[in-house]
Amino acid sequence: MGNIDGFDDLLKAAQKRLKTAKTRVTIRRKRDVLYLRATLPPKPGSGHVRPHRYELPTSCLLVKMG
């Protein structure tokens, strides 16, 4: 997972802003897909009774233009 034209630097800056704002959400990168990670109330019918950590894929794909 190389740095796609400085994207990793932008991602670190966004993470820092989220942390400063004390949100409980992080942005993660797995290969070329961005995920939002947060602890949320359980999904209806999931069987969990307490909040659970979810990793939700976004529709954002990292594509090197050029």
DRENDREN-635902 format. One record per residue: z, x, y of N, C-alpha, C in turn; residue in three letters. Coordinates in steps of 0.05 Angstrom, whole numbers, padded with zeros to 5 digits, always signed. Atoms other than C-alpha are relative to their C-alpha. Example, Ala and Ser with C-alpha at 12.3 -4.5 7.8 and 13.67 -1.06 7.14 Angstrom:
2
+00000+00018-00024+00156+00246-00090+00000+00018+00024ALA
-00001-00016-00024+00143+00273-00021+00014-00015+00022SER
***
This chain:
66
+00000+00017-00024+00000+00000+00000+00000+00018+00025MET
+00002-00017-00023-00025+00042+00057+00004-00017+00025GLY
-00003+00012-00026-00014+00028+00130-00028-00010+00009ASN
+00025+00012-00008-00071-00019+00150-00001+00000+00030ILE
+00003-00003-00029-00088+00005+00221+00025-00007+00016ASP
-00025+00004-00016-00016+00005+00245+00014-00026-00006GLY
-00013+00026+00006+00002-00062+00213+00029+00003-00008PHE
-00028-00004+00008+00065-00034+00181+00018+00004+00024ASP
-00016-00003-00024+00089-00014+00250+00005-00027+00013ASP
-00003+00026-00012+00077-00084+00276+00020-00017-00017LEU
-00018+00015+00018+00113-00113+00215+00029+00009+00005LEU
-00027-00010-00005+00174-00068+00228+00010-00011+00026LYS
-00008+00010-00026+00175-00090+00301+00007-00030-00002ALA
-00006+00029+00003+00173-00164+00280+00026-00003-00015ALA
-00025+00001+00015+00229-00152+00230+00024+00005+00018GLN
-00022-00006-00019+00271-00121+00285+00006-00023+00019LYS
-00004+00023-00018+00259-00180+00331+00014-00023-00015ARG
-00013+00021+00016+00279-00229+00275+00030+00007-00003LEU
-00027-00008+00004+00342-00189+00262+00016-00003+00026LYS
-00014+00002-00026+00360-00185+00336+00006-00029+00007THR
-00004+00029-00006+00351-00261+00342+00019-00013-00020ALA
-00019+00009+00021+00398-00267+00282-00012-00023-00016LYS
+00011+00019+00019+00349-00309+00242+00006+00011-00027THR
-00006-00009+00028+00360-00306+00168-00026-00001-00016ARG
+00027-00001+00013+00286-00298+00153-00010+00028+00003VAL
+00014-00025-00001+00249-00235+00136-00029-00004-00008THR
+00028+00001+00008+00175-00221+00129-00004+00024-00019ILE
+00005-00021+00020+00154-00182+00067-00029+00002-00005ARG
+00028-00005+00007+00088-00152+00048-00001+00008-00030ARG
+00005-00007+00028+00066-00151-00025-00030+00003-00002LYS
+00029-00006+00000-00002-00118-00031-00012-00010+00026ARG
+00014+00009-00024-00045-00157+00018+00008-00028+00008ASP
-00010+00027-00007-00003-00221+00025+00027+00003+00013VAL
-00026+00001-00014+00054-00235+00073+00017-00023-00012LEU
-00019+00020+00010+00115-00273+00048+00023-00003+00020TYR
-00025+00005-00016+00173-00305+00086+00022-00002-00021LEU
-00023+00000+00019+00240-00293+00051+00024-00011+00015ARG
-00023+00012-00013+00300-00336+00068+00018-00014-00021ALA
-00018+00015+00017+00361-00369+00037-00001-00029+00011THR
+00004+00028-00009+00348-00444+00040+00015-00019-00019LEU
-00012+00020+00017+00379-00508+00013-00017-00003-00025PRO
+00015+00003+00025+00359-00522-00059-00022-00021+00002PRO
+00022+00020+00001+00293-00558-00072+00011-00024-00016LYS
-00008+00023+00016+00303-00629-00097-00009+00003-00029PRO
+00006-00001+00029+00306-00630-00173-00002+00028-00011GLY
+00002-00027+00010+00311-00554-00179+00023+00008-00018SER
-00024-00006+00016+00379-00555-00212+00019+00018+00014GLY
-00018-00017-00015+00409-00508-00161+00018-00019+00017HIS
-00018+00016-00016+00471-00534-00126+00007+00013+00026VAL
-00006-00015-00024+00480-00480-00074-00026+00010+00012ARG
+00024-00012-00011+00430-00449-00026-00011+00022-00017PRO
+00013-00019+00018+00380-00405-00061-00020+00016+00017HIS
+00019-00017-00015+00336-00347-00037-00028-00006-00010ARG
+00028+00006+00006+00263-00365-00034-00018+00020+00013TYR
+00021-00017-00011+00202-00323-00022-00025-00017+00001GLU
+00022+00019-00003+00147-00366+00006-00025+00015+00010LEU
+00025-00014-00008+00075-00339+00009-00012-00014+00025PRO
+00015+00012-00023+00038-00349+00075-00029+00000-00007THR
+00029-00001+00005-00036-00360+00080-00012+00024+00014SER
+00009-00024-00015-00041-00294+00118-00007+00022-00020CYS
+00008-00022+00017-00081-00241+00081-00006+00024+00018LEU
+00005-00025-00015-00085-00169+00104-00028+00010-00008LEU
+00027-00009+00006-00158-00149+00109-00007+00021+00021VAL
+00008-00021-00018-00181-00084+00139-00028-00006+00011LYS
+00026+00005-00013-00236-00098+00189-00013+00026+00008MET
+00012-00024-00010-00286-00046+00204-00024+00008-00014GLY
***
